[in-house]
């Protein structure tokens, strides 16, 4: 378990950039949106919720910018929930 990114108030830490690998996707909001689970090089779990189209497949690697909005423990996994998530480039 890699842990949380940033401080106890991560939204104040500002914008981050990282190389991420898509490891899972899940529908949410009755199928109107998708929850994307990424991992960074250190093994941190980065979670992005999107209602817009994102054309990524499991295993794809990207460079992204985002703000860690909050930390969440889900099924004993420490997750970093994001906002302002942008795919900068596909690797």
NORRA-V586126 format. One line per field, one symbol per residue. ss: DSSP state (H for helix, E for strand, C for the rest). phi: phi as a letter, one per 40 degrees, with the letter a starting at -180 (. if undefined). burial: 1 if it has 24 or more other ideal C-beta (glycine too) atoms within 12 Angstrom, else 0. A space follows every 50 residues. Layout:
# NORRA-V586126
ss = ???
phi = ???
burial = ???
This chain:
# NORRA-V586126
ss = CCCCCCCCCHHHCCEEEEEEEEEEEEEECCCCEEEEEEEECCCCEEEEEE CCCCCCCCCCEEEEEEEEEEEEEECCEEEEEEEEEEEEEEC
phi = .chcbgccbccccgcbbacbbcbabacaffgcabbbbbbcccgccbbbbb bccbcbbdgcbbbbbabccababbfgbcbbcbbfcbccacc
burial = 00011100010000010111111100000000011111110001111111 00000100010101011111100000011111001010000
